[in-house]
Amino acid sequence: MARSQEIELKLAFPAHDPARLAKRLAQIPLLVRRKPTHLHLHNVYFDTPEQVLWQARVALRIRRVGSDAKPQWLQTLKTGDRGDSALSQRGEWEVPVPDAKLDLKALQQTPWKQIDPDGALFQALAPIFSTRFDRTIWLVRKRDGSAVEVALDLGQIEAGGMTSPICELELELLAGTPAALFDIARQIAGTVAVLPANMSKAERGYALAHGCLDKPLRAEPPKLTAKLPLPEATQRVLREMFCQFTTNLGLLGSADNPEVVHQARIGWRRFKSALRLFKIALTAEPMPSWQSLQPLLSLLGEVRNLDVIRTETLPPLAAAYAAGDARRAHAWRGMELALTQLSIHRRELARQALQQPAVGAALLEITQWLEGLTRLMAPGDLAPEPKVSLRGWARRRIARLHDRLQLALNDTGDPDRQHHARIIAKRMRYSIEALQPLLPRKLSQRWHEQAASLQLSIGATRDVVQAIALVAKLEIEPGIMEFLRGVAAGREK
């Protein structure tokens, strides 16, 4: 039976060309002199009709290796990882079996008995989805004794008549420490654009079966308890937020859904907000630079502004401007068309920015930094209150944010100051959502509602101002500009 732990770093390709990827990877200095191995793999994943294994974050599969004429069969049980990082550490038990049927005896030396003590669950198992892909493997051994299997997988997932492509790189640690995975990933990212990939093939298969594979990922704050050490709470919160950001970036290449860009920006804003929130716990090692991400982030901001203007700000105003006048209605439609074309152009520029190797390299640096937080933040590094309870610390941090928000609200005489108050309101909302289990329920709910309401009210006026700034750059009828300025003036009163 194979080793019982799998440590793996998974990467996706924002601009994948399956026909060229293997050749491009083989030309990377790290791999150029290493002879690859080629395999064709067919995997069938099993679960009960109620999907008990999926709920327990367990995957059970039968893998066929080789041709139909001379196949080999492997049965594998994997216990779930946390699912919010490209670096996964999972329990793995793999054993040869005689054919394509599940073998209960092969599960005896695994945690299966804890999942299915009486064997009833095993009897209810049936195929849920399958994967078919070609795997190209390079084995990388380093002088420090570490060994990493670099595997390029190209194929597809199949579930209920639906399919989704597989185009990813798996770096599996055979010997050494996870640092070896990131070292090799950085060398690859220097040549080929990559993205940290947070979902395993099993997770993607279940998502495809559930019809939610390509849906934007929304915030899912981790469950915190008062007994957690501050470093671990910090890591959990930051990891989930960064996962929201990178997962939606991964969808950007193939999805025009405005919500993808919106949720990517929310993930990044939540992440930056949490860096401020947990500043006391991040003194040991500063976060790597995100300068390489700035062009992409700026373009995402432009795309989001255009999406808001096209789908939210302007549509409710169309009838009021046209007022039954066909000529004015035509002018308004011309403006909408120009904004749509501008949005398409900016979205394509964002995709091109995502395909820059420097972006993937920066995201990998942040991923490695996040994975090392609990190691970097030893108890002696937490100052000035290493003995403070997590619950008490959380309450004080939110109270300080609330005080700052009240101060900002007392000085909102111009749009810039209003925008500043809105930013603080966002930070407070994100922070309350992240620390919710640690906060007094009624007080935090009241403060959260106040922050959300303020953000919405200031945002509505700001959206019209941004619409005016964008529309002013287009060649449109002057009357539209006058109309929008009047709307903005009315909302500021």
Protein Blocks (a to p, Z undefined) as FASTA:
>chain_A
ZZfbdcddddddfbbcfklmmmmmmmpmklmmpccddddddddddddfkommlmnopacd
dddedjfklccdddddddddehlafbdcddddddddfblcdcfklmmmpcklmmmmnomm
mmmgccfbdcdddddddddddfkopacddddddddddeehiacdddddddddfbdcfklm
mmmmmmmmmmmccdddfbdfklmmmmmmnopmmgccddddddddfklcfklmmmmmmmmm
mmmmmmmmmmmmmpcbfklmmmmmmmmmmmmmmmmmmmmmmmmpccddfklmmmmmmmmm
mmmmmmmmmmmmmmmmmmmmnnopaklmmmmmmmmmmmmmmmmmmmmmmmmmmmpmklmm
mmmmmmmmmmmmmmmmgfklpccblkbcfklmmmmmmmmmmmmmmmmmmmcfbfklmmmm
mmmmmmmmmmmmmmmmmpcfklmmmmmmmmmmmmmmmmmmmmmmmmmmmmmmpccdfklm
mmmmmmmmmmmZZ
